[in-house]
Amino acid sequence: MNVIYLLIPLGLGLLALSVWAYFWAVRSGQFDDLESPAVQILLDDDRAPPPASGDSRDA
């Protein structure tokens, strides 16, 4: 029964930390755009990049 005196404050502290982390993530913009990263993987660009202008293999 004595362990409950430790677990209740520990649980409340963990809850407070979780609520703080959620509101921090919302304020910092973590949830602003949830659609674009999922679509960007489908828009893969398979073209080769242009050669560098200072490429030494051309000489």
LINPE-V191734 format. One record per residue. N is the residue number from 1. SS is DSSP state (@ for helix, = for strand, . for the rest). OMEGA is omega in radians with two decimals (NA if undefined). BURIAL is + if it has 16 or more other ideal C-beta (glycine too) atoms within 10 Angstrom, else -. Layout:
((N,SS,OMEGA,BURIAL) (N,SS,OMEGA,BURIAL))
//
This chain:
((1,.,-3.13,-) (2,.,-3.11,-) (3,.,3.14,-) (4,@,3.11,-) (5,@,3.06,-) (6,@,-3.03,-) (7,@,-3.14,-) (8,@,3.09,-) (9,@,3.10,-) (10,@,3.10,-) (11,@,3.12,-) (12,@,3.08,-) (13,@,3.10,-) (14,@,3.08,-) (15,@,3.13,-) (16,@,3.11,-) (17,@,3.12,-) (18,@,3.12,-) (19,@,3.11,-) (20,@,-3.13,-) (21,@,3.12,-) (22,@,-3.12,-) (23,@,3.05,-) (24,@,3.14,-) (25,@,3.11,-) (26,@,-3.13,-) (27,@,-3.09,-) (28,.,3.03,-) (29,.,-3.12,-) (30,.,-3.07,-) (31,.,-3.08,-) (32,.,-3.05,-) (33,.,-3.12,-) (34,.,-3.06,-) (35,.,-3.03,-) (36,@,3.14,-) (37,@,3.13,-) (38,@,-3.11,-) (39,@,-3.09,-) (40,@,3.12,-) (41,.,3.13,-) (42,.,-3.11,-) (43,.,-3.10,-) (44,.,3.14,-) (45,.,-3.06,-) (46,.,3.14,-) (47,.,3.12,-) (48,.,3.11,-) (49,.,3.14,-) (50,.,-3.14,-) (51,.,3.13,-) (52,.,-3.08,-) (53,.,-3.13,-) (54,.,-3.10,-) (55,.,-3.08,-) (56,@,3.14,-) (57,@,-3.12,-) (58,@,-3.04,-) (59,.,NA,-))
//
